[in-house]
Amino acid sequence: MNDPRAPERPRFRVVKGGRDSTSEPVEVDASFVGERTLGVVDAAARPAPKALTAGADEAVPKDMPEETGRRLAPGAPLSPGTVPLELALHLRSGEALVWWDAKAAIDFRPILVVLGACLLVLLGVTVMAPDFWSQPWSDLWPPVAALLSPVLLLIVREQLGLRSLMVTDTAIVEVTRRGEVSRLVFSAIRTVRRDLLSGGVLLQGKGTRIRVPPALVENARAAIVTQRRSVLRGESTPPDDPLRWMP
C-alpha cells in the first residue's frame, strides 16, 4: 500500500521509435530501471570493483646474461664479433670460419708489475748500499740493465704477440700486423713447441710457422678441438707435441 506522505516518484514518457506521436504515453516507474536516468548510472547502485590481487607466486625465469661476442660454430669459443673484411679476404672458397681473435694492443699490466719489483730492488740497494750510485756509469749500467732485462723481455713479447688468428674447419691462419699471412692445415703441423720469444705456442710445418700469443692460446686450442673431435686417430704421422697442445 502506497504511503501518501512518500514523495511522488518521477514518471517518464517513453516514445516508440524515438519520435513523438499522438499515442498515449506509457508511464514507467523510475525504480524499474534501477535509478538509471538519461544514460547515467548511479554510482551508488554499481557494485564496487574488486581489488586486483597478485596471483600465486610463480618462478619467473630471469634473463640469461648476454654473451660478449659471437659464436661462429657449435662448441667453439666466442669471437669478438663478425670477422673484419681484411681478415675474411684470407679465407679460401668454401672454407668455414670457426673462430677468430686478435691481440691488438700491448698489455702493460705484467710490465708494470715487473717494473715495480725492479724499482723495489733498486730502492733496497739504495738504502743498504748508498755508495752504489757513486760508482762510474761504465760500472753502474751493467747491473741496472741486468735488473731491468725482464721488463725489456716482456715488452718484446708483447710486441711480437700483436697478430690476428683464425681457425677454420681445416686450418689455422695467422695475420701479422705487417700483413704477412701464414696458413697451416691441421694435418700439416709437424711440431708444437713453447715459443720462447712470445711466451705462447709455436706451430711449425714444412716451411711455415705460426706463433700463438699467450692471450689466444686457450681459445685457439678450443676452436681446433671442435674440428678435430671426429678425426680418426689412425691418420699419418702425428705432430711432435710434448706440450700435448694439439688435440
C-alpha positions as CSV (number, residue, x, y, z in Angstrom):
1,M,0.0,0.0,0.0
2,N,1.5,3.3,-1.0
3,D,2.2,5.8,1.7
4,P,0.6,9.2,0.9
5,R,3.4,11.0,2.6
6,A,6.1,9.5,0.4
7,P,7.5,11.8,-2.4
8,E,6.0,11.2,-5.7
9,R,8.2,9.1,-8.0
10,P,9.2,10.7,-11.3
11,R,7.4,9.4,-14.3
12,F,8.9,9.2,-17.8
13,R,7.4,9.4,-21.2
14,V,8.5,6.6,-23.5
15,V,8.1,7.3,-27.2
16,K,8.2,4.3,-29.6
17,G,10.7,4.7,-32.4
18,G,12.3,7.7,-30.8
19,R,9.7,10.1,-32.3
20,D,6.8,11.7,-30.7
21,S,3.4,10.6,-31.7
22,T,-0.2,11.3,-30.7
23,S,-0.4,7.9,-29.0
24,E,-0.8,7.9,-25.2
25,P,2.5,7.9,-23.3
26,V,3.4,4.9,-21.3
27,E,4.1,5.7,-17.7
28,V,7.2,3.9,-16.3
29,D,8.3,3.8,-12.7
30,A,11.8,5.1,-12.3
31,S,12.6,2.4,-9.8
32,F,12.1,-0.1,-12.6
33,V,15.4,1.0,-14.3
34,G,17.4,1.0,-11.1
35,E,17.8,4.8,-11.0
36,R,19.2,4.8,-14.5
37,T,18.2,8.1,-16.0
38,L,19.4,9.7,-19.2
39,G,22.0,7.0,-19.7
40,V,23.8,7.9,-16.4
41,V,24.2,5.0,-13.9
42,D,24.0,5.9,-10.3
43,A,27.4,5.2,-8.7
44,A,25.8,4.0,-5.5
45,A,23.9,1.4,-7.4
46,R,27.0,0.0,-9.1
47,P,29.0,-2.6,-7.1
48,A,32.5,-1.6,-6.1
49,P,35.1,-3.2,-8.3
50,K,37.1,-6.0,-6.8
51,A,40.7,-5.1,-5.9
52,L,43.3,-6.6,-8.2
53,T,45.4,-9.1,-6.3
54,A,48.6,-10.7,-7.3
55,G,48.3,-14.3,-8.4
56,A,50.2,-17.2,-6.9
57,D,53.9,-16.6,-6.8
58,E,55.4,-18.3,-9.8
59,A,59.1,-18.7,-10.5
60,V,59.8,-16.3,-13.4
61,P,63.0,-17.3,-15.2
62,K,65.5,-14.4,-15.3
63,D,67.0,-13.3,-18.5
64,M,70.3,-15.1,-19.2
65,P,73.3,-12.8,-19.4
66,E,74.2,-11.9,-22.9
67,E,77.4,-13.4,-24.2
68,T,80.0,-10.8,-25.0
69,G,80.9,-11.8,-28.5
70,R,79.7,-14.1,-31.3
71,R,79.9,-17.9,-31.5
72,L,80.6,-18.8,-35.1
73,A,80.4,-22.6,-34.7
74,P,78.8,-25.0,-32.3
75,G,81.1,-25.6,-29.3
76,A,83.6,-23.0,-30.5
77,P,84.8,-20.2,-28.2
78,L,83.4,-16.8,-28.6
79,S,84.8,-14.5,-31.3
80,P,84.9,-10.7,-30.8
81,G,82.2,-10.4,-33.5
82,T,81.9,-10.5,-37.2
83,V,85.3,-11.1,-38.8
84,P,86.8,-7.9,-40.3
85,L,87.0,-7.8,-44.1
86,E,90.8,-7.6,-44.1
87,L,90.9,-11.0,-42.4
88,A,88.0,-12.5,-44.3
89,L,89.9,-11.9,-47.6
90,H,92.4,-14.6,-46.5
91,L,89.7,-17.3,-46.3
92,R,89.6,-19.7,-49.1
93,S,86.4,-20.5,-51.1
94,G,84.1,-22.8,-49.2
95,E,86.2,-22.6,-46.0
96,A,84.1,-22.3,-42.8
97,L,85.3,-19.9,-40.2
98,V,85.2,-21.4,-36.7
99,W,86.8,-18.8,-34.5
100,W,88.9,-15.6,-34.8
101,D,90.5,-13.2,-32.4
102,A,93.3,-10.7,-32.4
103,K,95.8,-9.3,-29.9
104,A,95.7,-5.7,-31.0
105,A,97.3,-3.9,-28.1
106,I,100.1,-4.3,-25.6
107,D,99.1,-5.4,-22.1
108,F,101.0,-3.1,-19.7
109,R,99.9,-4.8,-16.5
110,P,102.6,-7.5,-16.3
111,I,105.2,-5.0,-17.5
112,L,104.2,-2.6,-14.7
113,V,104.3,-5.4,-12.1
114,V,107.8,-6.5,-13.1
115,L,109.0,-2.9,-13.3
116,G,107.6,-2.2,-9.8
117,A,109.5,-5.2,-8.4
118,C,112.7,-3.9,-10.1
119,L,112.3,-0.5,-8.6
120,L,111.8,-2.0,-5.1
121,V,115.1,-3.9,-5.5
122,L,116.9,-0.6,-6.5
123,L,115.3,1.1,-3.5
124,G,116.6,-1.6,-1.2
125,V,120.1,-1.3,-2.8
126,T,120.0,2.5,-2.2
127,V,119.1,2.0,1.5
128,M,121.6,-0.7,2.2
129,A,124.4,0.5,-0.1
130,P,124.2,4.2,-0.8
131,D,127.7,4.2,-2.4
132,F,126.2,2.0,-5.2
133,W,125.2,5.1,-7.2
134,S,128.5,6.9,-6.7
135,Q,130.4,4.5,-8.9
136,P,131.2,5.4,-12.6
137,W,128.5,4.9,-15.2
138,S,130.5,2.3,-17.0
139,D,130.4,0.2,-13.9
140,L,126.8,1.1,-13.0
141,W,124.8,0.4,-16.1
142,P,125.5,-3.4,-16.5
143,P,123.9,-4.4,-13.1
144,V,121.0,-2.0,-13.7
145,A,120.4,-3.3,-17.2
146,A,120.5,-6.9,-15.9
147,L,117.9,-6.0,-13.3
148,L,115.6,-4.3,-15.9
149,S,116.1,-7.0,-18.5
150,P,112.9,-8.9,-17.6
151,V,111.0,-5.6,-18.3
152,L,112.5,-5.4,-21.8
153,L,111.8,-9.1,-22.4
154,L,108.1,-8.5,-21.6
155,I,107.9,-5.5,-23.9
156,V,109.4,-7.6,-26.7
157,R,107.0,-10.5,-26.1
158,E,104.0,-8.2,-26.1
159,Q,105.2,-6.6,-29.3
160,L,105.7,-10.0,-31.0
161,G,102.3,-11.2,-29.9
162,L,100.4,-8.5,-31.8
163,R,98.7,-10.5,-34.5
164,S,95.4,-12.0,-35.6
165,L,94.4,-15.7,-35.7
166,M,91.6,-17.5,-37.5
167,V,90.7,-21.1,-37.0
168,T,88.7,-22.7,-39.9
169,D,87.3,-26.2,-40.3
170,T,90.7,-27.4,-41.7
171,A,93.4,-25.0,-40.8
172,I,94.8,-22.2,-38.6
173,V,95.6,-18.9,-40.2
174,E,97.9,-16.1,-38.8
175,V,98.0,-12.5,-40.0
176,T,100.7,-10.3,-38.5
177,R,100.5,-6.5,-38.1
178,R,102.6,-6.1,-41.2
179,G,100.0,-8.1,-43.2
180,E,102.0,-11.3,-43.5
181,V,99.8,-14.4,-43.8
182,S,100.7,-17.9,-42.7
183,R,98.5,-20.9,-43.0
184,L,98.9,-24.4,-41.6
185,V,96.4,-27.2,-42.3
186,F,95.9,-29.3,-39.1
187,S,97.4,-32.4,-40.7
188,A,100.4,-30.4,-41.8
189,I,101.5,-29.4,-38.3
190,R,104.8,-31.2,-37.5
191,T,106.0,-29.8,-34.2
192,V,104.4,-27.9,-31.3
193,R,106.8,-26.1,-29.0
194,R,106.7,-23.4,-26.4
195,D,107.6,-20.1,-28.1
196,L,110.4,-18.5,-26.1
197,L,110.0,-15.1,-27.8
198,S,106.3,-14.6,-27.4
199,G,105.7,-16.9,-24.4
200,G,102.9,-18.7,-26.3
201,V,102.9,-21.7,-28.6
202,L,104.9,-22.1,-31.8
203,L,103.3,-24.3,-34.5
204,Q,105.7,-25.5,-37.2
205,G,105.0,-27.1,-40.5
206,K,107.0,-27.6,-43.7
207,G,108.4,-24.1,-44.3
208,T,105.7,-22.4,-42.2
209,R,105.5,-21.4,-38.6
210,I,102.7,-19.8,-36.6
211,R,103.0,-18.1,-33.3
212,V,100.0,-18.2,-31.0
213,P,100.2,-15.5,-28.4
214,P,99.6,-16.4,-24.7
215,A,96.3,-14.4,-24.7
216,L,95.0,-16.6,-27.6
217,V,96.4,-20.0,-26.7
218,E,93.4,-21.3,-24.8
219,N,90.7,-20.2,-27.3
220,A,92.7,-21.3,-30.3
221,R,93.1,-24.8,-29.0
222,A,89.4,-25.0,-28.0
223,A,88.5,-24.0,-31.5
224,I,90.7,-26.6,-33.1
225,V,89.3,-29.3,-30.7
226,T,85.8,-28.7,-32.1
227,Q,87.0,-29.5,-35.6
228,R,89.3,-32.5,-34.7
229,R,86.9,-34.2,-32.4
230,S,85.7,-36.6,-35.1
231,V,89.0,-37.2,-36.8
232,L,90.2,-40.8,-36.9
233,R,93.4,-41.2,-34.9
234,G,94.8,-43.7,-37.5
235,E,95.9,-40.9,-39.8
236,S,99.5,-40.2,-40.9
237,T,102.3,-39.2,-38.5
238,P,101.1,-37.2,-35.6
239,P,102.9,-34.0,-34.7
240,D,105.8,-33.9,-32.3
241,D,103.9,-32.3,-29.4
242,P,105.5,-32.6,-26.0
243,L,103.0,-29.9,-24.7
244,R,100.0,-32.1,-25.8
245,W,98.5,-28.9,-27.2
246,M,97.2,-30.4,-30.5
247,P,94.0,-32.5,-29.9
